[in-house]
Amino acid sequence: MIEGYTTVKEIAEKWGLTSRTVQILCAEGKIKGVTKFGKAWAIPVNAEKPTDNRVTSGEYKNWRNKNKKDNQDD
């Protein structure tokens, strides 16, 4: 690999993610300084792990079932 850059596999192990997840983050442009050489991603060694913006509060859990209950009460 090019000096100062690392592979998807190494970053995945470092961040505790799957290789596929890191590839998706690269493709979406969420990792700063990432470049693509052919089919491989080159990620800067000092790249920071992007924040996970998924909703984990549980607020939307089973939202379909809640809507059914609301409609049955009418």
Buried (B, 14 or more C-beta within 10 A) or exposed (E): EEEEBBBBEBBBEBBEBEBEBBBEBBEEEBBEEBEEEEEEBBBBEEBEBEEEEEEEEEEEEEEEEEEEEEEEEE
